[in-house]
Amino acid sequence: AQTVTQSQPEMSVQEAETVTLSCTYDTSESDYYLFWYKQPPSRQMILVIRQEAYKQQNATENRFSVNFQKAAKSFSLKISDSQLGDAAMYFCAYRSALLYGNKLVFGAGTILRVKS
Amino acid sequence: GAVVSQHPSRVICKSGTSVKIECRSLDFQATTMFWYRQFPKQSLMLMATSNEGSKATYEQGVEKDKFLINHASLTLSTLTVTSAHPEDSSFYICSARGTGPRTPQHFGDGTRLSIL
């Protein structure tokens, strides 16, 4: 079974600075998706960024980018120019691309605090 | 973008009451729906996966008779917490996906259930 590990329970960053959240995963599959979700205090789940395993290029979405290392099974999220609104819990997630109806496997989450 | 509507957003009721939570996909056909439970500052725990017209598949440790899931149409799934007790108090989130292994998964805004 696949597992996702987020080793940082909490992280802090100064406003306008850059922070990197770590994520590693374990799988024997070659075709899959990786995601970062943001959950602010409202508890709404917001998709931040998505990476397809067959794509070597790292995904980027404005201030958010990932460092996808397939061989190392690592998928870190970099947030540049951090803003107060970035404060939230961040979840890394894995999903197989091989099976229909397959489920998301979530990491334990990282609480990000942004200091003004 | 695709929207998943979840109602109610907040429920407070007495012990022994049965509570129904609805999850609707508003602009796409949700072939598969997922129900999660989340405790404060913890990750999402998958309770069950349901495919339209089929019985739900429950994760290990989830009581089928306690958490009844119905997915009778391509736009509606319901979770009924039967004879709820204080230990059932939690945040419940639904999620829905359309047809195909590469379709995205969309989340509802969650339901905060409090059993007195």
Boltz contact constraints between the chains, C-beta under 6 A:
constraints:
  - contact:
      token1: [A, 43]
      token2: [B, 110]
      max_distance: 6.0
  - contact:
      token1: [A, 44]
      token2: [B, 109]
      max_distance: 6.0
  - contact:
      token1: [A, 45]
      token2: [B, 107]
      max_distance: 6.0
  - contact:
      token1: [A, 97]
      token2: [B, 101]
      max_distance: 6.0
  - contact:
      token1: [A, 100]
      token2: [B, 101]
      max_distance: 6.0
  - contact:
      token1: [A, 101]
      token2: [B, 32]
      max_distance: 6.0
  - contact:
      token1: [A, 103]
      token2: [B, 46]
      max_distance: 6.0
  - contact:
      token1: [A, 103]
      token2: [B, 49]
      max_distance: 6.0
  - contact:
      token1: [A, 106]
      token2: [B, 43]
      max_distance: 6.0
  - contact:
      token1: [A, 106]
      token2: [B, 44]
      max_distance: 6.0
  - contact:
      token1: [A, 108]
      token2: [B, 43]
      max_distance: 6.0
  - contact:
      token1: [A, 109]
      token2: [B, 43]
      max_distance: 6.0
